[in-house]
Amino acid sequence: MRNIWLGSIGRAKKVIAVIWVMSALFAIPTAIRIDYNFNDSLLGDRVYWCAREFPEFFGPSRKILNKIYAVYQNLGFFSLR
């Protein structure tokens, strides 16, 4: 009986470690994304707002990454429902 108990504690530790690693991996895109301030002149006034995007050093693939990240966020949101 003691071996079963020790085995379940070992499995629980492994599951917790896997959850931590996966959480860290899934948080990487959120850490990389940057707030950019855009300003345009509308009728002579300046308008400011922020948009979360990947930095420009990702090159042309950053637009694709933004779309993939939006899908990733929506899947995460709807899986919690």
C-alpha positions as CSV (number, residue, x, y, z in Angstrom):
1,M,0.0,0.0,0.0
2,R,2.9,2.3,0.8
3,N,4.3,1.9,-2.7
4,I,1.0,3.0,-4.3
5,W,1.0,6.1,-2.1
6,L,4.6,7.0,-3.0
7,G,3.9,6.4,-6.6
8,S,0.9,8.7,-6.7
9,I,3.0,11.5,-5.0
10,G,5.7,11.0,-7.6
11,R,3.1,11.2,-10.4
12,A,1.6,14.3,-8.9
13,K,5.0,16.0,-8.8
14,K,5.6,15.1,-12.4
15,V,2.1,16.4,-13.5
16,I,2.7,19.7,-11.6
17,A,6.1,20.1,-13.2
18,V,4.6,19.5,-16.7
19,I,1.9,22.1,-16.0
20,W,4.5,24.6,-14.9
21,V,6.7,24.0,-18.0
22,M,3.7,24.2,-20.4
23,S,2.4,27.4,-18.7
24,A,5.9,29.0,-19.1
25,L,6.0,27.9,-22.8
26,F,2.5,29.3,-23.5
27,A,3.4,32.6,-21.8
28,I,6.4,33.3,-24.0
29,P,4.3,35.0,-26.8
30,T,2.6,37.2,-24.3
31,A,6.0,38.3,-22.9
32,I,7.4,39.0,-26.4
33,R,4.4,41.1,-27.6
34,I,4.9,44.9,-27.3
35,D,2.5,47.8,-27.0
36,Y,2.8,50.2,-29.8
37,N,1.3,53.7,-29.8
38,F,-0.1,54.8,-33.1
39,N,-1.1,58.3,-33.9
40,D,-3.0,59.6,-36.9
41,S,-4.4,63.0,-37.6
42,L,-8.2,63.0,-37.9
43,L,-9.5,66.5,-38.7
44,G,-6.3,68.0,-37.3
45,D,-6.6,66.2,-34.0
46,R,-4.1,63.6,-32.8
47,V,-5.5,60.2,-31.9
48,Y,-3.6,57.8,-29.7
49,W,-4.2,54.1,-29.0
50,C,-2.3,51.0,-28.3
51,A,-2.2,47.7,-30.1
52,R,-0.4,44.6,-29.0
53,E,1.8,43.3,-31.7
54,F,5.0,41.3,-32.2
55,P,8.1,43.4,-32.6
56,E,9.4,44.3,-36.1
57,F,12.5,42.1,-35.8
58,F,10.2,39.2,-36.7
59,G,10.0,40.6,-40.2
60,P,7.1,40.0,-42.5
61,S,6.1,36.9,-40.5
62,R,4.9,39.1,-37.5
63,K,1.5,39.6,-39.2
64,I,1.1,35.9,-39.4
65,L,2.2,35.5,-35.8
66,N,-0.3,38.1,-34.7
67,K,-3.1,36.1,-36.4
68,I,-1.9,32.8,-34.9
69,Y,-1.7,34.4,-31.5
70,A,-5.3,35.7,-31.8
71,V,-6.5,32.2,-32.6
72,Y,-4.4,30.8,-29.7
73,Q,-6.0,33.3,-27.3
74,N,-9.5,32.5,-28.6
75,L,-9.0,28.8,-28.2
76,G,-7.8,29.3,-24.7
77,F,-10.7,31.5,-23.9
78,F,-13.3,29.2,-25.3
79,S,-11.8,26.1,-23.7
80,L,-12.3,27.6,-20.3
81,R,-16.0,28.0,-20.8
